[in-house]
Amino acid sequence: MTIPRWDDPSSNHGTMVRGALWLVQEVGEGNIFTKEQLRKAFPGVAQVDRRIRDLRAFGWRILTNTQDASLTSEDQRFVSAGVPVWDKTARTAAAKKAIPAKDRQAILERDGFQCTTCGIAGGEGFADAPGQVAVLAVTKRSTLTLSGHSEELLVTVCNRCASGRAGEVSSVDEVIVEYRDLDPADQARFRRWVARGRRGQTPLERAWTAYRRLPADARAEVHTAVMPDENRPA
């Protein structure tokens, strides 16, 4: 299929599709674009930023300064293209597979806004990659239950775990050794995680992820409330 031009005046494509074409043809994968460039490319178009964000539901990776600390509040990075939304057949097929927003929110809340694979909270920085923070998504995962049946679950994962870049792959022996080193209570918890195909949360982790979801000024209030007097900022 020939890719249409984003600025073709005869095109009847909507703003989201034209925005996708603009990213591919004018910005290029891996490059940064600004809100001002977007407004100039689509003058008079209301909520053009939102139409660009809609591309994420089709697998397009577009980062803001909340996911990439090297960006300013005016910048966004076009990391990679997803479904070719200018192809109506591909777009329709992808939309049918999409998880409804209501269901996605329910899964995020169920999982405590935390990656069920590595445990990182949404918005938390990766320890080995300064400037990069976890972006959470809900995806379908097939898991094998203890009874031997395959089950498809909706789970929360971070951008690293979703792309398979969470680090080196563990061996079976390594996992079993680590399991045997756990105390009985943690072994029982681990077995429950294996059975349902996702990890659970401790009260401490729930408190931490709730804290991470607060805006900066609210986190400062929590800091003041929980820190001993000698550790409070002057």
Secondary structure, 3 states (H helix, E strand, C coil): CCCCCCCCCCCCCCHHHHHHHHHHHHHCCCEEEEHHHHHHHCCCCCCHHHHHHHHHHHCCEEECCCCECCCCCCEEEEEECCCCCCCHHHHHHHHHHCCCHHHHHHHHHHCCCECCCCCCECCCECCCCCCEECCEEEEEEEEECCCCCEEEEEEEEEHHHHCCCCCCCCCHHHHHHHHHCCCHHHHHHHHHHHHHCCCCCCHHHHHHHHHHCCCHHHHHHHHHHHCCHHHCCC
